[in-house]
């Protein structure tokens, strides 16, 4: 699975710092970090992607098409659209015991 991140250069005093941001390709919302979660205990990851191609011992050629969507756009725009064209949208709940 691949993920596309945008990098922004932020100048802090005279030191240049590079942070990772996710940007929603639909509404433009940005989030610093590697997922859309609001804090370290909240995970919110969205994936809309296809990777298609040929894999040979001497080399691979694949093409990836992907869109980054924030959770609100995923839920309020993509899911209703997929349902409207007849997709069976499933919801799965997971619980994992901690320490
Ligand atoms: Zn969005």
Boltz pocket constraint, residues with backbone or C-beta under 6 A from the ligand:
constraints:
  - pocket:
      binder: B
      contacts: [[A, 24], [A, 25], [A, 26], [A, 27], [A, 28], [A, 29], [A, 69], [A, 70], [A, 71], [A, 72], [A, 73], [A, 74]]
      max_distance: 6.0
